[in-house]
């Protein structure tokens, strides 16, 4: 899947293609939209409700995808007007996360398998895309990316949304300590692994090489992305394994697919808030495999 910067950029580019009314809704709560664009990744940094249920982030990548979106649709109208505005921006951002994962994640796993790479290379690929797309779309380095102040998202709107959503999914209801703790931990992660990240990557790469572990440097974005995950023969072999999808030749094509799908599905989500049926086939794909869930 993409990492935080790529997810944010996909969400920002997709928002530009929306009608003015939806753009205004997003602009009214940009921090919530950003956090929504990080999808369930946030919950990898949150305390588990209990041992039996496991990590919520892991669960939401693999299960109840359509049910989650229908829960959002049902819950948003129950919130107060002010909370609904913030939560709607968050949910629209979450739609973009879904689209980005479905666009990129199948490629990641096929690429790792086809090239006999360790699963930790997943993180390295994500970071390379962050560096590449931050330069391309914003002309800035990943280690200087302007993350929004996530403490703004420690609010009743997002808490109420997740408290009701987890209940609807038959999970332990989200509470303030777990949600706010997850937001704080995620914000710390963004700062820790991006501040002076190029030097940190270089330092830990030497350590990895010395001890033959190749596991620590991948957490820090490198200054030079691996060209093989941007385009080329190996890229195309992994990216075009699904004959049902249009062929692509570069990571830019996957990015465009994620942006266009995000804009389209945000419109569908908005229509569903107005009373239309949310089409299952557009919102039921496994976030790791990209396949429709039964």
N, C-alpha and C positions, 0 to 999 in steps of 0.2 A: 504494500500500500504506500501511498505517498506519506511524507512526514508533514510536520506542522506548517512549514512555509508553503510547500506546494499545495496543501489543502487550502490555506488562506488565499493564495493567488487564484486558484480555480474558483473559489467562492467570489472573489472580487471581480474577476473577469466575467463570470456568469451573471452577476448582478447588473452589469452594464447592459445586458441584453434584455432586461425585464422592462415591463411597462412602468411608467413613472410612479404609479401608485405603489407598486411593490418595491421599487427603488427607495422611495420615501420611507416605507416601513422598515427597511434595512438600515437606512441612514439614521433613523431615530434611535437605534440600539446597535451600533457597530460592534461593540464588545461582545454582545450576546450572539451576534451573527458569526463573529470569529470563533467563539467558543463552540457554537453549534457546528461549524465547519470542521472541528476536530472530532466530531462524532463521539462514538463510545471510547475512543482512545483516552479520553479524560479519566475514565474509570479504571484504567490500568494503574492509576496513581491514587486511587481511593481505597480505603479499608473495605475488606469484604464484609458483607452483612453477616455471614456465618460460613463455616467450613463446608456445609452441605451444598450451598448454592454456588460457591466458588466466586471467581471474579466477574463482576457485571460486564466489564469491557469485553472480556473473552466471550461471555454468553451472547452479547448483542451482535458480535461479529458473525456468529454462527447460527443463531436461533431467532425465531419470532420477528423477522424483519418486517413483513407486511403488518403484523399485529402491532408492532411498535408505531408505525406511521398512522394506522387507524386509531390507535390510542391517542396520539397527538391531536388528531382531527377532532376526536370526541371531547378531549380535555380542554383544549384552548377556549372554547366558548364558555366554559364554567369559571374561568378566571376573571378577576376584576378587570376593568378596562385598561388600567395602567399596566397591570401584570401581563395582560393578554398581548399588548404591543411588544413588550420585551420578549415574551415567550414565543411569539410568532416569528420574530427575527431569528431567534435561536433555532426554531424548527426548520426554517428555510435554510439556514446554514447547515443543519444536519442532513437535509436532502442532498446538498452538494457533497458532503462527506461520503454518503452512500454512492453517489455517481462516480466519484473519484476512485473509491476503493474497487468498485466493479470494473472500472476501466483499467486500472493499473495492477491490481492484485493478481489476477490470473497470469499476467505476464511474469510477475516476480517469481511465482512458484514454478512456472515452466522453465524460466531461465535458470533458476537454481538447479533444477533437476537435470536439464539438458547439459549443463556445464559442470555437473558434479561438485557444486559449491556447498559449503556449510551454511546452515540456516542463518547464522549470524551475519552473513553477507547481505541478508535482507535489509538490515539497518544501514549498511554502507550504501546500498543502492538508493534508499530513501534520501539519505543525506546528500548524495551526489545530485539527485534531482533538485533538492532544495537549493543547492549552490547554483546549478545551471539556470533554473527558472527565475530565481531572484535576480540574477544578472540580466537575463533576457527581458523580463517584464518590468523590473523596477530599477535596473541599472545600479544595483547595490549588492554588497556582499552579505552572505548569510550571517556572518558574525556581527553585522551591524543592522540586522533586520529589526524594524520598529514594532515589536509585539505590543498589543494594546494592554492596558492595565487590567488584568483579569480579576482583581479584587472587586471591580465594579459588578462582576457577575455573581458575587456572593449576595444574592438578593432573593426575596420571597417569590418572585415570578418563576425563576428557574427551579428553585426548591419545590414549589407547589407542583410544577409540571412533572418533575421526576418522582415526587412522592406519589402522585396519582398514577403516573405511567407504570412505575414498578408494581404498584398494587394491581393495576389492570393486567399485567403480565404474570400475575401470581408469584411475584418475587417479594422478598421482605421490603416493606416500604422504605424508600430513601429517607434519611434523616439529615438534619442540618450538619451535624458533625462530620458525617461521611462525605457529603457533597462539598462542603466548604473546605474540608481537609484535602480532598482530591484536587480542587481548584488551586489551593495553595501549593501542593506538591507539584502539580503540573507546571505552574508558573516558575517554581524553583528549577525544575528540570530544563525549561526553555532557556533560562539565564545561564545555568551551570554548563550546559553542553554547547552553547553558542558563543558565549563571551570568549574572545580570543581563541576560537575553535580551531583555526588553521594551525596555530602553533601547538595547541594541545594534541591535535591529530598527529602532527609530525613527531612530537615527543613520544607518544604512546606507540606509534608505528615502530620506532626504534626498539622500544621495550618488547613489543610483540615479536619482532624479528629475533631479538636476542634469546627469548625464551620459547620461541616456536609455538606461540599460542594464538596469535592473530585474532584476539578477541576484544581488546580494549580500544584500539584506535577507531574501530568502526562506529563507536558512539559519538564521535566528533566529526562534523563535516570537514572534508579535505578541500584544499584550495583548488585542486584540479580534479574534476569529475572523470570517471572512467568512460572513455568514449564508447566502449562496447555496449553500455546500457542507454546510450543516446541514439545510436543508429548503427547500421552495418549488418552483416550477414547473420551474426549470432542474435542480434536484436530481432531481426525480421523472422527468423526461425521460431523464436519463442512467442513473438507478438501475433503471428498469423496462424497459430495452431487451430483456432476455431474457425471452421469454414463458413459459419453462419454470420460472422462479422466482416465488415469491409476491411480490406487489407490496409496495413499501415507500414510506414518505413522509418519512423522515428518516434522518440519520446514526445516530440512536439505534436505528433498526430494523436497520441494517447491523451495528451493534455487537452487538445481541442475536442476530442470525444467527450472527455469529462466535463468540459465547460458547456458544450452544446446540450448534453444530456441533463446537466444541472439546471440550465435555464428552462428547458422543456418541462422537467419534472417539478420545478418550483411552480410553474404555471398550473400544472395538474393538481398540486397540493393546495394551491390557493383556490382553485375551482372547487375542490372538495370541501374547503372551509365554507364555501358559499352554498353547499348542498349537493354538489355533484358526487357521483360515486368515485372513490379512489381506485383506479384500475390496478388490480392485483399484479398483473403481468409486468407493470412498470415499477413496482415497489417490493418485489418479493425475492430479489436475488441475494444469494449468500455473499457476504462481503469479502470472503477469501477466494472462493472459486468462481464467482460471477454467475453461477448456475441458478436457475429457478428452484425455489424450495417447494417441496410437495406439501 
